[in-house]
Amino acid sequence: MAEAQPSSLNAVFATALATLTGCPSGAEGRLGVAVSGGPDSMALLDIAAAVAPGRVEAATVDHGLRPEAAIEAGMVAGWCAGQAIAHSILVPAHRIAGSVQAEARAARYALLEDWMDVRGLDWLLTAHHADDQLETMVMRLNRASGVSGLAGVRGRRGRVIRPLLGVRKADLEAYVRQRGIPHVADPSNSDDRFDRVRLRVRLAEVDWLDPVAASRSAAALADAEAALDWSIHRLMEERLRQEGDALYLEAGDLPREYLHRLLAQMVRLAAPDSPEPRGEQIEQAIVQLCRGSKLSIGACVATGGAIWTVRRAPPRRTG
């Protein structure tokens, strides 16, 4: 496979940036780039600085989980200084505990959001690429995810944009080699204790899967998800009403996917402070409600038939 040239990656980035930000010229807004020091994020930073000169800043989060992390953050800071790119090193106020990957991710995005506000940045760019997208889709496929899950990593979520989802990891690695950009390898990316790492090894052995094509499929599914959400809002206006503490839905002949989403929304509205039921619980409830049964779902009680009723379950008696 021929390696993508730097100029072509710049063009891909510029097009994605314009599309995701909604600025056809891509000439508006200040960009913050999350940079770990790996080849993916270093390539993203260099490309962003080339396409949007004078509008880019970078930040590296040191979670304090590895002693090498401070050295890696310093490497990024030194390279940025040589390129006249403002750079910040962000450190969590508290030690990461619990589920390390999940906690670290939450802490990272919280720090980056605060950094954006302080620095007056409009967008946060991350270096998720086509191979990341394929891994995410396969993992979620294996968990019986629906349309939302299979849409994978979104190109944009709020102020976070991911302009490299159509680019292969190998092309980003080639980019930093060709340009002589320093980078590091995160050992967690080869730690087979993590499900994603084990999956990555297996996918590397399959040469007929095209991550770029998979990324396009994920984008199509994300568009389908947006269309479904739009339809759900319309259906709620037309078929859902609330009287007191009860919600009523004209279920009629709605497709199953709509029933799933509407029931989940009814439970959410009736008991907003309670954990939401899982997908399989919703599916089992739909079967019973279509039969006209009464059942418990989450913190609610639901009754089926032509009109579905959902209300919060009364408090359990004690003593």
Order of alpha helices (4+ residues) and beta strands (2+ residues): alpha-beta-alpha-beta-alpha-beta-alpha-beta-alpha-alpha-beta-beta-alpha-alpha-alpha-beta-beta-alpha-alpha-beta-beta-beta
